[in-house]
Amino acid sequence: MLFSYTSTQPENPDENSSLVATAHHHTDIPRDFSQILSSVHGLVCYHRKIKNDTVFVIYNPITGQYVTLPILEAHATINYFAIGYDPINKRFKVLCVTSVHHGTGEEFDSQHQVLTFETGRRNLFWRKIQCRRHYYTHRYHKGICIKGVLYYAATSMKPMLGPMIVCFDVRSEKFGFITWKPPSLINYKGKLGSINSNDNDLVLWVLEHGQERKWSKHIYVKPLQWPEFNGIDVNFLVTSKGEAVFCPNHYDPQVPFYLYYYNLEENIVVRVRVEVPESQGSKRVLFHAVPNYLENMKLT
């Protein structure tokens, strides 16, 4: 089942800070979802299974409105799927990358399709668009949308090019490419960033603006109060102020749930408890956090 909660972000968190999550209960939404894929500008995209088809749903956690998107053509393998937002024309667009295999070999054709949300339009449809480069997508890499550009990880089919980041301009529907192997992608103060953690350091890469588009590297030595997650799968998030947030991907409603805020400049980690209403007796809950969430009171 799908539960939606929102809470404010602490301004200056300390060990005594706590957040109270507000529940948004909507009884009429499809709840047999498989995985949340992406979120942008107040909307969330997830997929669910209906018989043998994978169906994608765009959902507004605040209002409960949702739109079930048209089913893609049969026999196509879905490699990547995400929702992006064009802040100039104020439009949401969904990008889907699929592949169709030929026979029993490894040859296949990749297709890029876009669906546009338009106010008052009920007949949604997919449009095929062109991409000049062939690549393999990382299916479980959710990507991120920053200032009208959707970024996601991929690997070129040409071995000499290797790992890269695909940059899809939501407004123009054009593709760009950056040679890079990101461990994760984040929005760092309005810039594309990547964050990685090793035994002693936290490494932050930021793609600087300018014609050359160079990466700047920042290394932070972990403070003494660095949390031990003991094998727990954790997401790295970043607030609009540039604070790193460590969020466990799962939690047990029967025990306290915590987020960890890391102030990079002061090199301090603070644990903040999140009071989440009990999820109707669930023993283990998949948790998907969205930093800097912007409430959207309609679904266009």
Disulfide bonds with the S-S distance in Angstrom:
none
